[in-house]
């Protein structure tokens, strides 16, 4: 059963990865780079600072940093514990796939740190800003979904890597959103309009 799931995962990876073209490669390489999204993170921080008092903003920044740290480290625990090779590290796949970036990354890829971190950030920020921007969460989830797809497109993750990364990120986003609400309430750091 597990072998059949892994084979299906490989087949879907080859299909999705092969849909790429050289014309779209620069776009997906830019999209998958975390550093290119710093302006988005700055905008989200600005929107939060408009909604919360300084004390609540500081608590939120600390909680977000903790969320990314925990999400990233749990991802690494899974990668180093399960030892599932990235598709670009498998000699039998190299000829049938497209590796778009110059390197493959770490040896192991289950599950995707990009997928888990961006989905956690999307859920957390979408929930945090839902009173002012009720549709923002859908935009951020779409952004995280495309980030996850970019990992398949460039050839460094299987679909299950990104799917389970997104699910884990969803759970972390909700958990840390609730933790943030608790911390804001605990330290009497109200929102501006309450």
C-alpha positions in Angstrom: 0.0 0.0 0.0 2.7 2.5 1.0 4.7 1.6 -2.1 1.7 2.3 -4.3 1.2 5.7 -2.6 4.8 6.6 -3.1 4.7 5.4 -6.8 1.6 7.6 -7.4 3.4 10.5 -5.7 6.3 10.0 -8.0 4.0 9.8 -11.1 2.1 12.9 -10.1 5.5 14.7 -9.4 6.8 13.8 -12.9 3.6 15.0 -14.5 3.4 18.3 -12.7 7.1 19.0 -12.9 7.1 18.2 -16.7 4.4 20.9 -17.3 7.1 23.6 -16.8 8.7 25.5 -19.6 11.9 27.6 -19.9 9.7 30.7 -20.3 8.1 30.2 -16.9 11.3 29.1 -15.1 12.4 32.6 -14.0 9.0 33.4 -12.6 8.9 30.2 -10.4 12.5 30.6 -9.3 11.7 34.1 -8.2 8.4 33.0 -6.6 10.0 30.3 -4.6 12.7 32.6 -3.1 11.8 33.5 0.5 13.8 36.8 0.2 11.6 38.1 -2.6 8.6 38.1 -0.2 10.2 40.5 2.4 8.0 43.4 1.1 4.8 41.3 1.7 6.0 40.5 5.2 6.7 44.2 5.8 3.2 45.1 4.5 1.5 42.5 6.8 3.5 43.9 9.8 2.4 47.4 8.8 -1.3 46.2 8.7 -0.9 44.6 12.0 0.6 47.7 13.5 -2.4 49.7 12.3 -4.8 47.3 14.0 -3.0 46.7 17.3 -1.3 48.7 20.1 2.5 48.5 20.3 2.5 46.0 23.1 0.2 43.6 21.1 2.4 44.2 18.0 5.5 43.2 19.9 3.8 40.1 21.3 2.6 39.2 17.8 6.1 39.5 16.3 7.5 37.3 19.0 4.7 34.7 18.5 5.3 34.7 14.7 9.0 34.3 15.2 8.3 31.4 17.5 5.8 29.9 15.1 8.3 30.0 12.2 11.1 28.5 14.4 8.9 25.7 15.6 7.5 24.9 12.2 10.9 25.0 10.6 12.5 22.7 13.3 9.7 20.2 13.3 10.0 20.1 9.5 13.7 19.4 9.9 13.0 16.6 12.5 10.7 14.9 9.9 13.3 15.3 7.1 16.1 13.9 9.2 14.0 11.3 10.8 12.3 9.8 7.8 15.1 10.2 5.3 12.9 10.5 2.2 15.2 11.7 -0.6 14.2 14.6 -2.7 13.3 13.7 -6.2 16.3 15.6 -7.6 18.6 13.3 -5.5 17.4 10.1 -7.1 19.4 9.0 -10.1 16.5 7.1 -11.6 14.4 10.3 -11.8 17.0 12.8 -13.0 16.5 12.0 -16.7 12.7 12.2 -16.5 12.4 15.4 -14.5 13.3 19.1 -14.7 15.6 20.5 -12.0 15.1 24.2 -12.5 17.3 25.6 -9.8 21.1 25.3 -9.8 21.2 23.0 -6.8 18.8 20.4 -5.3 19.0 21.5 -1.7 19.3 19.2 1.3 19.2 15.5 0.8 15.8 14.9 2.4 12.5 16.6 1.5 9.7 15.1 3.6 8.0 17.4 4.3 8.5 20.8 2.7 9.6 23.7 4.9 8.5 26.2 2.3 5.0 24.8 2.3 4.7 24.5 6.0 6.1 28.0 6.8 4.2 29.9 4.2 0.9 28.1 5.0 1.5 28.8 8.8 2.2 32.5 8.0 -0.9 32.7 5.7 -3.3 31.2 8.2 -1.8 33.2 11.2 -1.8 36.5 9.3 -5.2 35.9 7.7 -6.9 35.2 11.0 -5.1 38.0 12.8 -6.2 40.6 10.2 -9.7 39.1 9.4 -11.6 42.0 11.1 -10.2 44.6 8.8 -9.6 42.4 5.7 -12.0 39.5 5.7 -10.9 38.1 2.3 -7.2 38.5 2.9 -6.9 35.0 4.3 -8.0 33.5 0.9 -5.4 35.6 -0.9 -2.7 34.4 1.5 -3.8 30.8 1.3 -3.5 31.1 -2.5 -0.1 32.7 -2.1 1.0 29.7 0.1 -0.5 27.2 -2.3 1.5 28.7 -5.2 4.6 28.7 -3.0 4.0 25.0 -2.4 3.5 24.3 -6.1 6.7 26.1 -6.9 8.7 23.5 -5.0 7.3 20.8 -7.3 7.8 23.0 -10.4 11.5 23.5 -9.7 12.0 19.8 -9.0 12.9 19.7 -5.3 9.7 18.2 -3.7 7.1 15.6 -4.3 3.4 16.5 -4.1 3.0 14.6 -0.8 5.9 16.7 0.6 4.1 19.9 -0.1 0.6 18.6 0.8 1.6 17.4 4.2 3.8 20.5 4.7 0.7 22.7 4.0 -1.5 20.7 6.4 1.2 21.0 9.1 1.4 24.7 8.4 -2.3 25.0 8.7 -2.3 23.4 12.1 0.6 25.6 13.3 -1.0 28.8 12.0 -4.2 28.0 13.9 -2.3 26.9 17.1 -0.1 30.0 17.1 -3.0 32.4 16.3 -4.8 31.1 19.4 -1.5 31.3 21.4 -1.2 34.9 20.2 -4.7 35.8 21.3 -4.1 34.3 24.7 -0.8 36.2 25.1 -2.4 39.5 24.1 -5.2 39.0 26.6 -2.8 37.8 29.3 -0.6 40.9 29.0 -3.5 43.3 28.6 -2.4 44.3 25.1 -5.7 45.1 23.5 -6.4 45.8 19.9 -6.8 49.6 19.0 -10.5 49.5 18.4 -11.7 47.7 21.4 
